[in-house]
Amino acid sequence: MLVRDRDGTALAGLSVSMPSVRYDPHRLQSLVASLDAAAHALEKDLAEQH
C-alpha cells in the first residue's frame, strides 16, 4: 500500500507479512482495509506537518 505526499508522489510503502500457516484468505479484505486506513492516516499526518 503506497503512502503518498500531498502531490501524489510515493514516499513509502506498507505491507503485511506473516507465516503461511497463519494466512487466512477470508481475512484478506480486512487486512487490506487496515493497510489502507494506516496509509491514509500517515498521509494526513505528513500533510499536517508540512
N, C-alpha and C positions, 0 to 999 in steps of 0.2 A: 504494500500500500504506500503510495507516494505521499510525502509531506512537501507541500509547495509554499513558496512565498506569495506575497500578495499580487505579484506579477505573473504567477503561474509557473515560475521556474522551480524545477525539482531541487529540493535541498537534502532530503533524506528518504529513507525507506523503512517501513516497519514490516515485520514478518513474525510468524509463529512457528516454532519448531517443537517437536515432541517425539518420544519414542513411538515407533509404528504400532506397538501393542496398545498405546493409549489413543490412537487415532480412531475417531468415530465419525463416519461420513454424515451422520444425522446432525452433528454439531457444527458442520462446516459453515452453514449460513449464520449461525450465532457468532462464530469466530471472526468471520469476515465483517459482520456488523460491528463487533468490538474493535477491530483494527481500524475500520472506517471512522468510528467515533473518536478513537485516540488520535488519528491523523488530523482530523478536523480540530480537535482541541489544541493540538500542538500548533497548527496553522494560526489559530486565533491568538494563542499566547504570543507567538512570534510577531504577529501583526501589531499587537498592543505594545510590544517592546520597542518598535521602530517607528 
